[in-house]
Amino acid sequence: MKNIAQEEWRKLLAEDKDAVIIDVRTREEFESGYLKNAQLIDIMQPQSFMEAVSELDKNKNYYMYCRSGNRSGQSCQILDSQGFKNTYNLQGGMLEWNGEIER
């Protein structure tokens, strides 16, 4: 897992053809606004979270975010423990996001 600031997040995503953006917040949080191209996998639903993770391609690069960066950091650690090689946690999460949000 690598913790990255917003500026590096944007730069890496722009250059990464294997990028997958994952929002680990709740459905309610997600519906209030999310980052473009993000898919929701709620870490607060452990069984469905682990089921969804088991279906992910371990060769892709996973960019995880949540409200503050805590849950996404935990999510990165879980993916890392499952053999994923490239996980990135957005430091500060949505609280510090300064950019477009999909609704």
MODELLER restraints for C-alpha pairs under 7 A, 6 or more apart:
rsr = mdl.restraints
at = mdl.atoms
rsr.add(forms.Gaussian(group=physical.xy_distance, feature=features.Distance(at['CA:1:A'], at['CA:76:A']), mean=5.88, stdev=0.5))
rsr.add(forms.Gaussian(group=physical.xy_distance, feature=features.Distance(at['CA:1:A'], at['CA:77:A']), mean=6.65, stdev=0.5))
rsr.add(forms.Gaussian(group=physical.xy_distance, feature=features.Distance(at['CA:1:A'], at['CA:80:A']), mean=6.83, stdev=0.5))
rsr.add(forms.Gaussian(group=physical.xy_distance, feature=features.Distance(at['CA:1:A'], at['CA:86:A']), mean=6.58, stdev=0.5))
rsr.add(forms.Gaussian(group=physical.xy_distance, feature=features.Distance(at['CA:1:A'], at['CA:87:A']), mean=4.78, stdev=0.5))
rsr.add(forms.Gaussian(group=physical.xy_distance, feature=features.Distance(at['CA:1:A'], at['CA:88:A']), mean=5.54, stdev=0.5))
rsr.add(forms.Gaussian(group=physical.xy_distance, feature=features.Distance(at['CA:1:A'], at['CA:89:A']), mean=6.99, stdev=0.5))
rsr.add(forms.Gaussian(group=physical.xy_distance, feature=features.Distance(at['CA:2:A'], at['CA:87:A']), mean=6.38, stdev=0.5))
rsr.add(forms.Gaussian(group=physical.xy_distance, feature=features.Distance(at['CA:2:A'], at['CA:88:A']), mean=4.86, stdev=0.5))
rsr.add(forms.Gaussian(group=physical.xy_distance, feature=features.Distance(at['CA:2:A'], at['CA:89:A']), mean=6.12, stdev=0.5))
rsr.add(forms.Gaussian(group=physical.xy_distance, feature=features.Distance(at['CA:3:A'], at['CA:88:A']), mean=5.82, stdev=0.5))
rsr.add(forms.Gaussian(group=physical.xy_distance, feature=features.Distance(at['CA:3:A'], at['CA:89:A']), mean=4.70, stdev=0.5))
rsr.add(forms.Gaussian(group=physical.xy_distance, feature=features.Distance(at['CA:3:A'], at['CA:90:A']), mean=6.14, stdev=0.5))
rsr.add(forms.Gaussian(group=physical.xy_distance, feature=features.Distance(at['CA:3:A'], at['CA:91:A']), mean=5.95, stdev=0.5))
rsr.add(forms.Gaussian(group=physical.xy_distance, feature=features.Distance(at['CA:4:A'], at['CA:88:A']), mean=6.62, stdev=0.5))
rsr.add(forms.Gaussian(group=physical.xy_distance, feature=features.Distance(at['CA:4:A'], at['CA:89:A']), mean=6.01, stdev=0.5))
rsr.add(forms.Gaussian(group=physical.xy_distance, feature=features.Distance(at['CA:4:A'], at['CA:90:A']), mean=5.38, stdev=0.5))
rsr.add(forms.Gaussian(group=physical.xy_distance, feature=features.Distance(at['CA:4:A'], at['CA:91:A']), mean=5.66, stdev=0.5))
rsr.add(forms.Gaussian(group=physical.xy_distance, feature=features.Distance(at['CA:5:A'], at['CA:90:A']), mean=6.03, stdev=0.5))
rsr.add(forms.Gaussian(group=physical.xy_distance, feature=features.Distance(at['CA:5:A'], at['CA:91:A']), mean=5.28, stdev=0.5))
rsr.add(forms.Gaussian(group=physical.xy_distance, feature=features.Distance(at['CA:6:A'], at['CA:90:A']), mean=6.62, stdev=0.5))
rsr.add(forms.Gaussian(group=physical.xy_distance, feature=features.Distance(at['CA:9:A'], at['CA:90:A']), mean=6.95, stdev=0.5))
rsr.add(forms.Gaussian(group=physical.xy_distance, feature=features.Distance(at['CA:13:A'], at['CA:19:A']), mean=6.41, stdev=0.5))
rsr.add(forms.Gaussian(group=physical.xy_distance, feature=features.Distance(at['CA:18:A'], at['CA:60:A']), mean=5.04, stdev=0.5))
rsr.add(forms.Gaussian(group=physical.xy_distance, feature=features.Distance(at['CA:18:A'], at['CA:61:A']), mean=5.66, stdev=0.5))
rsr.add(forms.Gaussian(group=physical.xy_distance, feature=features.Distance(at['CA:19:A'], at['CA:60:A']), mean=6.23, stdev=0.5))
rsr.add(forms.Gaussian(group=physical.xy_distance, feature=features.Distance(at['CA:19:A'], at['CA:61:A']), mean=4.85, stdev=0.5))
rsr.add(forms.Gaussian(group=physical.xy_distance, feature=features.Distance(at['CA:19:A'], at['CA:62:A']), mean=6.00, stdev=0.5))
rsr.add(forms.Gaussian(group=physical.xy_distance, feature=features.Distance(at['CA:19:A'], at['CA:63:A']), mean=6.97, stdev=0.5))
rsr.add(forms.Gaussian(group=physical.xy_distance, feature=features.Distance(at['CA:20:A'], at['CA:60:A']), mean=6.94, stdev=0.5))
rsr.add(forms.Gaussian(group=physical.xy_distance, feature=features.Distance(at['CA:20:A'], at['CA:61:A']), mean=6.03, stdev=0.5))
rsr.add(forms.Gaussian(group=physical.xy_distance, feature=features.Distance(at['CA:20:A'], at['CA:62:A']), mean=4.95, stdev=0.5))
rsr.add(forms.Gaussian(group=physical.xy_distance, feature=features.Distance(at['CA:20:A'], at['CA:63:A']), mean=6.02, stdev=0.5))
rsr.add(forms.Gaussian(group=physical.xy_distance, feature=features.Distance(at['CA:21:A'], at['CA:37:A']), mean=6.61, stdev=0.5))
rsr.add(forms.Gaussian(group=physical.xy_distance, feature=features.Distance(at['CA:21:A'], at['CA:38:A']), mean=4.70, stdev=0.5))
rsr.add(forms.Gaussian(group=physical.xy_distance, feature=features.Distance(at['CA:21:A'], at['CA:39:A']), mean=6.37, stdev=0.5))
rsr.add(forms.Gaussian(group=physical.xy_distance, feature=features.Distance(at['CA:21:A'], at['CA:62:A']), mean=6.00, stdev=0.5))
rsr.add(forms.Gaussian(group=physical.xy_distance, feature=features.Distance(at['CA:21:A'], at['CA:63:A']), mean=4.73, stdev=0.5))
rsr.add(forms.Gaussian(group=physical.xy_distance, feature=features.Distance(at['CA:21:A'], at['CA:64:A']), mean=6.00, stdev=0.5))
rsr.add(forms.Gaussian(group=physical.xy_distance, feature=features.Distance(at['CA:22:A'], at['CA:38:A']), mean=5.25, stdev=0.5))
rsr.add(forms.Gaussian(group=physical.xy_distance, feature=features.Distance(at['CA:22:A'], at['CA:39:A']), mean=5.03, stdev=0.5))
rsr.add(forms.Gaussian(group=physical.xy_distance, feature=features.Distance(at['CA:22:A'], at['CA:40:A']), mean=5.89, stdev=0.5))
rsr.add(forms.Gaussian(group=physical.xy_distance, feature=features.Distance(at['CA:22:A'], at['CA:41:A']), mean=6.60, stdev=0.5))
rsr.add(forms.Gaussian(group=physical.xy_distance, feature=features.Distance(at['CA:22:A'], at['CA:62:A']), mean=6.97, stdev=0.5))
rsr.add(forms.Gaussian(group=physical.xy_distance, feature=features.Distance(at['CA:22:A'], at['CA:63:A']), mean=6.06, stdev=0.5))
rsr.add(forms.Gaussian(group=physical.xy_distance, feature=features.Distance(at['CA:22:A'], at['CA:64:A']), mean=4.84, stdev=0.5))
rsr.add(forms.Gaussian(group=physical.xy_distance, feature=features.Distance(at['CA:22:A'], at['CA:65:A']), mean=6.49, stdev=0.5))
rsr.add(forms.Gaussian(group=physical.xy_distance, feature=features.Distance(at['CA:23:A'], at['CA:38:A']), mean=6.05, stdev=0.5))
rsr.add(forms.Gaussian(group=physical.xy_distance, feature=features.Distance(at['CA:23:A'], at['CA:39:A']), mean=5.94, stdev=0.5))
rsr.add(forms.Gaussian(group=physical.xy_distance, feature=features.Distance(at['CA:23:A'], at['CA:40:A']), mean=4.85, stdev=0.5))
rsr.add(forms.Gaussian(group=physical.xy_distance, feature=features.Distance(at['CA:23:A'], at['CA:41:A']), mean=6.14, stdev=0.5))
rsr.add(forms.Gaussian(group=physical.xy_distance, feature=features.Distance(at['CA:23:A'], at['CA:64:A']), mean=5.97, stdev=0.5))
rsr.add(forms.Gaussian(group=physical.xy_distance, feature=features.Distance(at['CA:23:A'], at['CA:65:A']), mean=5.21, stdev=0.5))
rsr.add(forms.Gaussian(group=physical.xy_distance, feature=features.Distance(at['CA:23:A'], at['CA:66:A']), mean=5.86, stdev=0.5))
rsr.add(forms.Gaussian(group=physical.xy_distance, feature=features.Distance(at['CA:24:A'], at['CA:40:A']), mean=6.01, stdev=0.5))
rsr.add(forms.Gaussian(group=physical.xy_distance, feature=features.Distance(at['CA:24:A'], at['CA:41:A']), mean=5.03, stdev=0.5))
rsr.add(forms.Gaussian(group=physical.xy_distance, feature=features.Distance(at['CA:24:A'], at['CA:42:A']), mean=4.49, stdev=0.5))
rsr.add(forms.Gaussian(group=physical.xy_distance, feature=features.Distance(at['CA:24:A'], at['CA:43:A']), mean=5.35, stdev=0.5))
rsr.add(forms.Gaussian(group=physical.xy_distance, feature=features.Distance(at['CA:24:A'], at['CA:64:A']), mean=6.99, stdev=0.5))
rsr.add(forms.Gaussian(group=physical.xy_distance, feature=features.Distance(at['CA:24:A'], at['CA:65:A']), mean=6.28, stdev=0.5))
rsr.add(forms.Gaussian(group=physical.xy_distance, feature=features.Distance(at['CA:24:A'], at['CA:66:A']), mean=5.53, stdev=0.5))
rsr.add(forms.Gaussian(group=physical.xy_distance, feature=features.Distance(at['CA:24:A'], at['CA:71:A']), mean=6.89, stdev=0.5))
rsr.add(forms.Gaussian(group=physical.xy_distance, feature=features.Distance(at['CA:24:A'], at['CA:72:A']), mean=6.16, stdev=0.5))
rsr.add(forms.Gaussian(group=physical.xy_distance, feature=features.Distance(at['CA:25:A'], at['CA:42:A']), mean=5.19, stdev=0.5))
rsr.add(forms.Gaussian(group=physical.xy_distance, feature=features.Distance(at['CA:25:A'], at['CA:43:A']), mean=6.71, stdev=0.5))
rsr.add(forms.Gaussian(group=physical.xy_distance, feature=features.Distance(at['CA:25:A'], at['CA:66:A']), mean=5.28, stdev=0.5))
rsr.add(forms.Gaussian(group=physical.xy_distance, feature=features.Distance(at['CA:25:A'], at['CA:67:A']), mean=6.98, stdev=0.5))
rsr.add(forms.Gaussian(group=physical.xy_distance, feature=features.Distance(at['CA:26:A'], at['CA:42:A']), mean=5.26, stdev=0.5))
rsr.add(forms.Gaussian(group=physical.xy_distance, feature=features.Distance(at['CA:26:A'], at['CA:44:A']), mean=6.89, stdev=0.5))
rsr.add(forms.Gaussian(group=physical.xy_distance, feature=features.Distance(at['CA:31:A'], at['CA:103:A']), mean=6.60, stdev=0.5))
rsr.add(forms.Gaussian(group=physical.xy_distance, feature=features.Distance(at['CA:32:A'], at['CA:103:A']), mean=6.48, stdev=0.5))
rsr.add(forms.Gaussian(group=physical.xy_distance, feature=features.Distance(at['CA:33:A'], at['CA:101:A']), mean=5.67, stdev=0.5))
rsr.add(forms.Gaussian(group=physical.xy_distance, feature=features.Distance(at['CA:33:A'], at['CA:102:A']), mean=5.40, stdev=0.5))
rsr.add(forms.Gaussian(group=physical.xy_distance, feature=features.Distance(at['CA:33:A'], at['CA:103:A']), mean=4.72, stdev=0.5))
rsr.add(forms.Gaussian(group=physical.xy_distance, feature=features.Distance(at['CA:34:A'], at['CA:101:A']), mean=5.34, stdev=0.5))
rsr.add(forms.Gaussian(group=physical.xy_distance, feature=features.Distance(at['CA:34:A'], at['CA:102:A']), mean=5.20, stdev=0.5))
rsr.add(forms.Gaussian(group=physical.xy_distance, feature=features.Distance(at['CA:34:A'], at['CA:103:A']), mean=6.61, stdev=0.5))
rsr.add(forms.Gaussian(group=physical.xy_distance, feature=features.Distance(at['CA:35:A'], at['CA:101:A']), mean=5.17, stdev=0.5))
rsr.add(forms.Gaussian(group=physical.xy_distance, feature=features.Distance(at['CA:35:A'], at['CA:102:A']), mean=5.87, stdev=0.5))
rsr.add(forms.Gaussian(group=physical.xy_distance, feature=features.Distance(at['CA:36:A'], at['CA:101:A']), mean=6.64, stdev=0.5))
rsr.add(forms.Gaussian(group=physical.xy_distance, feature=features.Distance(at['CA:36:A'], at['CA:102:A']), mean=5.82, stdev=0.5))
rsr.add(forms.Gaussian(group=physical.xy_distance, feature=features.Distance(at['CA:41:A'], at['CA:49:A']), mean=5.85, stdev=0.5))
rsr.add(forms.Gaussian(group=physical.xy_distance, feature=features.Distance(at['CA:42:A'], at['CA:49:A']), mean=6.04, stdev=0.5))
rsr.add(forms.Gaussian(group=physical.xy_distance, feature=features.Distance(at['CA:43:A'], at['CA:49:A']), mean=5.53, stdev=0.5))
rsr.add(forms.Gaussian(group=physical.xy_distance, feature=features.Distance(at['CA:43:A'], at['CA:75:A']), mean=6.97, stdev=0.5))
rsr.add(forms.Gaussian(group=physical.xy_distance, feature=features.Distance(at['CA:58:A'], at['CA:83:A']), mean=6.99, stdev=0.5))
rsr.add(forms.Gaussian(group=physical.xy_distance, feature=features.Distance(at['CA:58:A'], at['CA:84:A']), mean=4.90, stdev=0.5))
rsr.add(forms.Gaussian(group=physical.xy_distance, feature=features.Distance(at['CA:58:A'], at['CA:85:A']), mean=6.93, stdev=0.5))
rsr.add(forms.Gaussian(group=physical.xy_distance, feature=features.Distance(at['CA:61:A'], at['CA:86:A']), mean=4.96, stdev=0.5))
rsr.add(forms.Gaussian(group=physical.xy_distance, feature=features.Distance(at['CA:61:A'], at['CA:87:A']), mean=6.00, stdev=0.5))
rsr.add(forms.Gaussian(group=physical.xy_distance, feature=features.Distance(at['CA:62:A'], at['CA:86:A']), mean=6.26, stdev=0.5))
rsr.add(forms.Gaussian(group=physical.xy_distance, feature=features.Distance(at['CA:62:A'], at['CA:87:A']), mean=4.76, stdev=0.5))
rsr.add(forms.Gaussian(group=physical.xy_distance, feature=features.Distance(at['CA:62:A'], at['CA:88:A']), mean=6.04, stdev=0.5))
rsr.add(forms.Gaussian(group=physical.xy_distance, feature=features.Distance(at['CA:63:A'], at['CA:87:A']), mean=6.06, stdev=0.5))
rsr.add(forms.Gaussian(group=physical.xy_distance, feature=features.Distance(at['CA:63:A'], at['CA:88:A']), mean=4.74, stdev=0.5))
rsr.add(forms.Gaussian(group=physical.xy_distance, feature=features.Distance(at['CA:63:A'], at['CA:89:A']), mean=6.14, stdev=0.5))
rsr.add(forms.Gaussian(group=physical.xy_distance, feature=features.Distance(at['CA:64:A'], at['CA:72:A']), mean=5.33, stdev=0.5))
rsr.add(forms.Gaussian(group=physical.xy_distance, feature=features.Distance(at['CA:64:A'], at['CA:76:A']), mean=6.99, stdev=0.5))
rsr.add(forms.Gaussian(group=physical.xy_distance, feature=features.Distance(at['CA:64:A'], at['CA:88:A']), mean=5.99, stdev=0.5))
rsr.add(forms.Gaussian(group=physical.xy_distance, feature=features.Distance(at['CA:64:A'], at['CA:89:A']), mean=5.11, stdev=0.5))
rsr.add(forms.Gaussian(group=physical.xy_distance, feature=features.Distance(at['CA:64:A'], at['CA:90:A']), mean=6.34, stdev=0.5))
rsr.add(forms.Gaussian(group=physical.xy_distance, feature=features.Distance(at['CA:65:A'], at['CA:72:A']), mean=4.89, stdev=0.5))
rsr.add(forms.Gaussian(group=physical.xy_distance, feature=features.Distance(at['CA:65:A'], at['CA:89:A']), mean=6.06, stdev=0.5))
rsr.add(forms.Gaussian(group=physical.xy_distance, feature=features.Distance(at['CA:65:A'], at['CA:90:A']), mean=5.31, stdev=0.5))
rsr.add(forms.Gaussian(group=physical.xy_distance, feature=features.Distance(at['CA:65:A'], at['CA:93:A']), mean=5.50, stdev=0.5))
rsr.add(forms.Gaussian(group=physical.xy_distance, feature=features.Distance(at['CA:66:A'], at['CA:72:A']), mean=5.43, stdev=0.5))
rsr.add(forms.Gaussian(group=physical.xy_distance, feature=features.Distance(at['CA:66:A'], at['CA:93:A']), mean=5.24, stdev=0.5))
rsr.add(forms.Gaussian(group=physical.xy_distance, feature=features.Distance(at['CA:66:A'], at['CA:94:A']), mean=6.25, stdev=0.5))
rsr.add(forms.Gaussian(group=physical.xy_distance, feature=features.Distance(at['CA:67:A'], at['CA:93:A']), mean=4.93, stdev=0.5))
rsr.add(forms.Gaussian(group=physical.xy_distance, feature=features.Distance(at['CA:67:A'], at['CA:94:A']), mean=4.65, stdev=0.5))
rsr.add(forms.Gaussian(group=physical.xy_distance, feature=features.Distance(at['CA:67:A'], at['CA:95:A']), mean=5.77, stdev=0.5))
rsr.add(forms.Gaussian(group=physical.xy_distance, feature=features.Distance(at['CA:68:A'], at['CA:92:A']), mean=4.75, stdev=0.5))
rsr.add(forms.Gaussian(group=physical.xy_distance, feature=features.Distance(at['CA:68:A'], at['CA:93:A']), mean=4.27, stdev=0.5))
rsr.add(forms.Gaussian(group=physical.xy_distance, feature=features.Distance(at['CA:68:A'], at['CA:94:A']), mean=6.11, stdev=0.5))
rsr.add(forms.Gaussian(group=physical.xy_distance, feature=features.Distance(at['CA:68:A'], at['CA:95:A']), mean=5.69, stdev=0.5))
rsr.add(forms.Gaussian(group=physical.xy_distance, feature=features.Distance(at['CA:69:A'], at['CA:89:A']), mean=6.76, stdev=0.5))
rsr.add(forms.Gaussian(group=physical.xy_distance, feature=features.Distance(at['CA:69:A'], at['CA:90:A']), mean=5.99, stdev=0.5))
rsr.add(forms.Gaussian(group=physical.xy_distance, feature=features.Distance(at['CA:69:A'], at['CA:91:A']), mean=5.25, stdev=0.5))
rsr.add(forms.Gaussian(group=physical.xy_distance, feature=features.Distance(at['CA:69:A'], at['CA:92:A']), mean=5.06, stdev=0.5))
rsr.add(forms.Gaussian(group=physical.xy_distance, feature=features.Distance(at['CA:69:A'], at['CA:93:A']), mean=4.57, stdev=0.5))
rsr.add(forms.Gaussian(group=physical.xy_distance, feature=features.Distance(at['CA:72:A'], at['CA:89:A']), mean=5.94, stdev=0.5))
rsr.add(forms.Gaussian(group=physical.xy_distance, feature=features.Distance(at['CA:73:A'], at['CA:89:A']), mean=5.60, stdev=0.5))
rsr.add(forms.Gaussian(group=physical.xy_distance, feature=features.Distance(at['CA:76:A'], at['CA:87:A']), mean=5.64, stdev=0.5))
rsr.add(forms.Gaussian(group=physical.xy_distance, feature=features.Distance(at['CA:76:A'], at['CA:88:A']), mean=6.87, stdev=0.5))
rsr.add(forms.Gaussian(group=physical.xy_distance, feature=features.Distance(at['CA:76:A'], at['CA:89:A']), mean=6.72, stdev=0.5))
